[in-house]
Amino acid sequence: MLVLVQPELKDLDYRKRLLSDQKTMAFNHDNGGTVDFHKKLWPMWYDLWMNHPQYYYAYIYDQEEHCYIGEVSYYFEEEYQEYVMNIIIEYRYRHLGKGKEALLLLCQKAKDNGLRFLCDDIDSQNPAIHLFKQVGFKEVWQKEHVIMLKKRL
């Protein structure tokens, strides 16, 4: 069983490791792949994501494995005038049904927090599109290599 856990500032080393893993971040190849989440950025990042009402961030904790297996988040994107979500599952935990469970948990959390819709702008070659459609996301537009998927909560 998975649960969403909002980390403490001191626990952001997991996020740093997650974003620096080449296999996990391969989906992000068009945007540079891995991300350097330098420790000097942590306080400002944490203040925004944990204290701003239009932002939500959590680790995905697997109670059976007794460890974090990824992260979920959403934020209000001015360009789209929508809440856009993010989900990253560590490479070694993919294709085990954990992404689907985590995505459903994030949708429920967003609904509990008063959101009516959740979106994701995803690369059109990303195999996760199938997962999103399985849990009720619908394609609302496509531009170049990006598909916008949206779900009513």
Phi and psi in degrees as a GROMACS rama.xvg file:
@    title "Ramachandran Plot"
@    xaxis  label "Phi"
@    yaxis  label "Psi"
@TYPE xy
-104.525  150.143  LEU-2
-137.259  154.316  VAL-3
-95.7996  131.73  LEU-4
-129.269  120.578  VAL-5
-80.0962  122.704  GLN-6
-75.8684  161.466  PRO-7
-84.5217  159.75  GLU-8
-52.4336  -42.6875  LEU-9
-66.5412  -15.2348  LYS-10
-95.4422  8.48884  ASP-11
-74.9173  -2.11157  LEU-12
-62.7582  -30.2837  ASP-13
-63.0046  -44.1549  TYR-14
-61.3826  -40.9792  ARG-15
-59.1708  -46.5668  LYS-16
-64.4676  -42.0133  ARG-17
-60.2028  -48.7184  LEU-18
-72.0974  -17.5651  LEU-19
-96.3196  -2.44646  SER-20
-81.1763  118.521  ASP-21
-62.9121  -42.4243  GLN-22
-67.0167  -42.9308  LYS-23
-64.0417  -40.0423  THR-24
-93.7207  11.3071  MET-25
-58.4854  -30.4187  ALA-26
-61.6125  -20.4677  PHE-27
-96.5793  20.5689  ASN-28
-58.3788  -34.6217  HIS-29
-69.6633  -18.6977  ASP-30
-110.098  20.7127  ASN-31
103.086  -2.30873  GLY-32
77.6317  -113.495  GLY-33
-69.7604  161.419  THR-34
-126.032  131.596  VAL-35
-86.0704  106.36  ASP-36
-100.825  75.6831  PHE-37
-64.6884  142.251  HIS-38
-57.2615  -29.7912  LYS-39
-67.412  -20.364  LYS-40
-83.1793  -17.9032  LEU-41
-55.1803  -49.5645  TRP-42
-60.0462  -44.7121  PRO-43
-67.9307  -43.9152  MET-44
-60.1146  -47.3696  TRP-45
-61.6872  -43.8621  TYR-46
-58.7904  -42.5484  ASP-47
-67.8616  -52.6616  LEU-48
-74.6273  -22.6435  TRP-49
-101.495  -14.0557  MET-50
-122.667  -7.47287  ASN-51
-95.4773  130.875  HIS-52
-66.2044  -16.1292  PRO-53
-97.6941  13.4048  GLN-54
-130.079  143.078  TYR-55
-142.929  137.211  TYR-56
-145.625  139.709  TYR-57
-155.154  153.307  ALA-58
-82.179  154.568  TYR-59
-99.2282  117.238  ILE-60
-107.024  126.434  TYR-61
-94.3553  112.124  ASP-62
-70.6804  -23.329  GLN-63
-79.3957  -39.9784  GLU-64
-83.4072  -17.2599  GLU-65
60.6674  44.9905  HIS-66
-160.58  164.648  CYS-67
-76.3657  144.008  TYR-68
-125.569  1.52967  ILE-69
166.076  -162.918  GLY-70
-144.199  156.444  GLU-71
-134.855  154.41  VAL-72
-163.744  165.13  SER-73
-150.795  158.921  TYR-74
-156.304  159.909  TYR-75
-83.2727  119.664  PHE-76
-96.971  112.288  GLU-77
-58.2037  -41.5946  GLU-78
-57.1697  -41.0554  GLU-79
-94.0634  -17.7992  TYR-80
57.4699  41.9746  GLN-81
-142.666  159.551  GLU-82
-85.6284  121.986  TYR-83
-107.623  134.249  VAL-84
-106.074  167.435  MET-85
-143.056  141.182  ASN-86
-142.291  131.686  ILE-87
-130.388  121.737  ILE-88
-108.023  132.73  ILE-89
-53.6289  142.465  GLU-90
-49.7232  -44.4671  TYR-91
-71.2295  -12.238  ARG-92
-105.976  7.67864  TYR-93
-79.0803  157.036  ARG-94
66.0274  28.1295  HIS-95
-121.026  6.86165  LEU-96
87.2977  -2.2324  GLY-97
-73.7718  -34.1091  LYS-98
-62.9381  -43.3268  GLY-99
-62.4858  -46.0648  LYS-100
-62.0203  -43.2615  GLU-101
-66.2081  -39.8159  ALA-102
-63.4675  -42.2037  LEU-103
-64.7566  -38.4596  LEU-104
-62.9622  -42.6263  LEU-105
-64.9173  -41.9517  LEU-106
-60.9855  -41.7416  CYS-107
-66.345  -40.7822  GLN-108
-62.6613  -43.7327  LYS-109
-61.9167  -42.7058  ALA-110
-62.5474  -45.6787  LYS-111
-59.6245  -30.685  ASP-112
-87.3724  8.37384  ASN-113
94.1394  4.58569  GLY-114
-76.6908  147.122  LEU-115
-101.974  -26.4499  ARG-116
-138.777  155.139  PHE-117
-138.209  139.437  LEU-118
-126.955  164.763  CYS-119
-149.405  132.593  ASP-120
-97.9401  114.672  ASP-121
-124.68  146.132  ILE-122
-61.1935  135.652  ASP-123
-64.8826  -14.1595  SER-124
-97.6173  -0.681863  GLN-125
-72.5194  122.827  ASN-126
-65.4279  -13.2727  PRO-127
-68.0578  -13.6687  ALA-128
-54.899  -40.9972  ILE-129
-60.4295  -42.4597  HIS-130
-60.7896  -46.6061  LEU-131
-60.0136  -42.985  PHE-132
-66.8557  -33.1355  LYS-133
-59.9468  -34.2484  GLN-134
-99.3748  14.2872  VAL-135
103.483  5.43862  GLY-136
-75.2263  143.455  PHE-137
-120.952  146.428  LYS-138
-73.5098  128.094  GLU-139
-111.488  -24.2287  VAL-140
-164.282  163.157  TRP-141
-140.373  130.8  GLN-142
-131.926  125.424  LYS-143
50.1582  -112.108  GLU-144
-108.644  21.3345  HIS-145
-121.407  134.98  VAL-146
-115.617  134.28  ILE-147
-97.6039  122.751  MET-148
-111.416  142.104  LEU-149
-141.242  143.184  LYS-150
-132.39  134.214  LYS-151
-79.3536  129.733  ARG-152
